[in-house]
C-alpha cells in the first residue's frame, strides 16, 4: 500500500482534552486510548506509514508527555517523529500548529490531520491537486449528508465556499474529512497566538484560497464512545482478514 511519492511532513493535533470519552481520558490523552489491543496512536502511525508518510510532528497538550514516552522518536513505527508542546497554556488547534511551525523555519508546506482520526485513503490525488495549484490550502471533504456527524462544508467546483465549526443538521452536504495540505506561511493570516483553526479556514475561504478535494472512503474516529466501538470493529475485522 505504501507508495513512492514524497509528501510534506504530517502535523498531527493531539492536544485535545477528550472530554466526550469521560473516564477513558481522565488520566491519559485520547491518542493512548486502547483500541483492539494497542493505543490508538500506534494504529494511526502505522496507517500513515503504509500510506507514504516518513516525517511526523505530534502537537501535544494535555498529558502530552505520555504520548512522547510511548512513541519516542518514531523508529518503532519506521517513522521520524518530533514534537511540539503547547506549554502551560493550551493554544487551541490553530495556535498549536502556528507554534509548531516556528520550529521548522525552512518548511514551505505541510500536511495536517487530527490525533483521533483514522483516514485510510490515497493521498496522492489530493496532494497533486494542491501542489499543482497556486492556492494556500487544500481540504479533503466527504459527501456526508450528516451520516457520520454533522456536515459542515460547502463546495463549489474545486473551492471550499463555507466552513462552520458547529453547523445545524441538514445545512451542508460535505464534511471536513480531516486531512489537509497547507503552505507553511499560511498562519501569517492570523495575528493571534491562541486560536481555533476555524479562523484560518474562514480567512482562506474569504480569499478563495482553500481548495476542496472529494474523497470517497468514510472516516473513523475515536473521539466518542460510538467512534471507538466502530474503530475497534474495523481493526478487528482487518486483523481477521489478514490472518486468514
C-alpha positions, 0 to 999 in steps of 0.5 A: 500500500505504501507508495513512492511519492514524497509528501510534506511532513504530517502535523498531527493535533493531539492536544485535545482534552477528550472530554466526550470519552469521560473516564477513558481520558481522565488520566491519559490523552485520547491518542493512548486510548486502547483500541483492539489491543494497542493505543490508538496512536500506534494504529494511526502511525502505522496507517500513515506509514503504509500510506507514504508518510516518513516525517511526523510532528505530534502537537501535544497538550494535555498529558502530552508527555505520555504520548512522547514516552510511548512513541519516542522518536518514531523508529518503532513505527519506521517513522521520524517523529518530533514534537511540539508542546503547547506549554502551560497554556493550551493554544487551541488547534490553530495556535498549536500548529502556528507554534509548531511551525516556528520550529521548522523555519525552512518548511514551505508546506505541510500536511495536517490531520487530527490525533483521533482520526483514522483516514485510510485513503490515497493521498496522492490525488489530493496532494497533486491537486494542491501542489499543482495549484497556486492556492494556500490550502487544500481540504479533503471533504466527504459527501456526508449528508450528516451520516457520520456527524454533522456536515459542515462544508460547502463546495463549489467546483474545486473551492471550499465556499463555507466552513462552520465549526458547529453547523445545524443538521441538514445545512451542508452536504460535505464534511471536513474529512480531516486531512489537509495540505497547507503552505507553511506561511499560511498562519501569517493570516492570523495575528493571534497566538491562541486560536481555533483553526476555524479562523484560518479556514474562514480567512482562506475561504474569504480569499478563495484560497482553500481548495476542496478535494472529494474523497470517497472512503468514510472516516473513523474516529475515536473521539466518542464512545460510538467512534471507538466501538466502530474503530475497534470493529474495523481493526478487528475485522482487518486483523481477521482478514489478514490472518486468514 
